[in-house]
Amino acid sequence: MEQVAGEIDLQPQRLDHWRQLIGVPLPKQMEIIFPERDENYHLKIANRYRAIYDTKAIEICPPFPGLMNMLARLEDAGVHVAIASSKRRNLIEPVLEYHQISGYFKILVGAQDVSNHKPHPESVHHIVDKLDIPHASSVVIGDSSYDLDMARNAGVDSIGVTTGVHT
């Protein structure tokens, strides 16, 4: 994000606004950040961001301390764990494989797997339906307000964590 901002001489207040949009699909971020620009410009900036991000996904996504132990304990307890992300699945899968944790996740829903993105509840509904889990027994753990809104919209409990950019 900062590299793209530097390349296009993005004003600091727009960069701050952009940071708060993490969790929103990238094309929608571009529309919000650059409302005065056309779709071609949005696509150009989104593609540049992706070109940079795609080469650094593993490097910038290290596992949190204690993650491996937590995933093992959840698995031992019979808890089904899934991922609902605004990122593209082809970026998430290599990170999970690299860190040898892909086997812990029963389902991975990426940006291309749904028509309606966060905070719409489609990702949650897709996961609970596929896993045949009642909504009342499900919880979304998220690091953005969009995750928590998605959970609320889906009618499931949520837990907010402070690892993201949202307070």
ABEGO torsion letter per residue (X at the ends): XAAAAAAAGBBAAAAAAAAAABGBBAAAAAAAABAABBAAAAAAAAAAAAAAAAAAAAAABBBBBGAAAAAAAAAAAGBBBBBBBABBAAAAAAAAAAAGAAAABABBBBAAABABBOABAAAAAAAAAAAGBBAAABBBBBABAAAAAAAAAAGBBBBBBAABABX
